[in-house]
Amino acid sequence: EALNDLEQTGRSMAPSVFFLDPYGFKLPMDMLQRIIAHQQSELLITFMVRYIDLAIHNSLEEANMNQLFGDANWRTLCNIHEPDDRQGQMIRLFTEGLGCSHSSVLEMRGEHREHKYSLIHATNHRLGRERMKEAMWKLTPGGSFAIYQSNDPRQLTLITPEPELTPLEEELVTTFLGREVYYKEVHDWLLDLRWDYPHLHKVIRKLRVSGQIETSGYDGPFAFNKNPI
């Protein structure tokens, strides 16, 4: 009703975060699309991967699946036999259907490491994506983007996990090899990747010290804020 009122009067929604935590997996894609179409709105969705993975193989759930994904393209998921691949494609299909500029996914896994559900964050604002990536890396410093039910929060940490940054280094070098670019272009390039900006800065510093890249205007404190070449 609130969305109808806004659309009929041509007004914009106030900056809003919608947390959708359904009992089960009945989520109307058309309503989610209407919410995220307002540029200052964001979605945080409990997406019940485990039950949806069963439902796509159940003919009685076809209408519900059509409503969840917005069309019948979800049927292609049934042809993917490896569970992790199928569930990954399931989430990709759902987030693409939302029509948002950016999405982030945090897996919630059960006692036996099974994928129970995912928290999906959707936004049209790059700062929303940046802040969500920061939060996810704080929760999963190793970069797994998965939280396990069997973890004991009272347990002392002997070794703090560190992300393996070699893939980021290789992708950075491959993408910008032989080019002269301002830092802002590299900063923007990272937005849709899984890595966070402290990781990027660490890799750039390593490449600079080793002489693999040359820089100009990179000096003093807050060097990256000066948009060096």
Secondary structure, DSSP 8 states (H G I E B T S, - for coil): -HHHHHHHHT----SEEEEE--SSS---HHHHHHHHTSTTEEEEEEE-HHHHHHHTT-GGGHHHHHHHHSSSGGGGGGG--SHHHHHHHHHHHHHHHHT-SEEEEEEEE-TTS-EEEEEEEEES-HHHHHHHHHHHHHH-TTS--EEETT--TTS--SS------HHHHHHHHHHHTT----HHHHHHHHTTSS--HHHHHHHHHHHHHTTSS--SS--STTGGGG---
